Amino acid sequence: MATSARDEASATARIWLMAARPRTLPAAVAPVLVGTALALGDGTFKALAFAAALLGALFIQVGTNLSNDYSDARRGADTEDRLGPVRVTAGGLVPPRQVLYATYLTFGLAVLCGVYLIIVAGPLLLAIGAASILAGILYTGGPRPYGYEGLGELFVFLFFGLVAVTGSYYVQVQQFPWQAFVEAVPVGLLASAILVVNNVRDLDTDRRAGKRTLAVRLGRERTRVLYAAMVVVAFLVAPLPWLLGSMQAWLLLCWLAIPLAVPVIRTVRSRADGPSLNGALAGTGMLQLAFCALLSAGILASGGIPR
């Protein structure tokens, strides 16, 4: 009996881990690392603010994934012939109401993190947090989900790039320097690239379901070109503060991640099968995390943003 209960609990945990979509979580961690590195380079670090920003970003990402799982199942977008992993709602692994409650709980935990950040960094964080949660819900929820209109990549760029990096810096220093916005661009591009891979993989089933993602609108070949361009531009933009005389050449450390970029670009360009693109999805997440870790190291070695 005890073994059976443990096995059941283990299976349940695996299902909820599947629902959380761990391959997408680097998109939440990476911008917080970069924003915090910029603050550390300036000699400022608030450990609790960093922890709250990191946990808040993770909860928003997981909440968005759960909301997406629930909403796509309701709209019939997740069908049996999709190439990606099984979705827990559409696959009948978890009742829809439980997924919805889990979504509320996860976003509620993000709100708790936000309350602390508002206390230490001011009411501006209320607007940032509310907008981030609302964007997560409306991605596939609400009367006109923007993820169904080809705007998903744009919102990911904004919220997991510009907002997340500059917000993570702001909770430490309460300023918005231009260098933080520049370094947010490659972070946002790589986060959006994760979604591009997802939508290339699901292009055919999304089209049949009436889900007009950017990949559906552009077509497979042009979306593949877009993916490669986003990755390449990310590497080109990162050292701009050095080229503009503001920071040091240590920013080029992120170029050490180029060997990770080449195989995923090649896979997205040449493959259309589910297993290959699932691997490219995970590879893009790891690319973003490695890129941002190296960029953060380069920012710290550069001594941060000059005053």
Buried (B, 14 or more C-beta within 10 A) or exposed (E): EEEEEEEEEEEEEEBBEBBBBEBBBBBBBBBBBBBBBBBBBBEBBBEEBBEBBBBBBBBBBBBBBBBBBBBBBBBEBBBEEBBBBBBBBBBEBBEBEBBBEBBEBBBEBBBEBBEBBBEBBEEBBBEBBEEBBBBBBBBBBEEEBBBBEBBBBBBBBBBBBBBBBBBBBBBBBEEEBEBBBBBBBBBBBBBBBBBBBBBBBBBBBBBBBEBBBBBBEBEEEEBBEBBBEBBBBBBEBBBBBBEEEBBBEBBBBBBBBEEBBEEBBEBBBEBBEBEBBBBBBBBBBBBBBBBBBBBBBBBBBBEBBBE
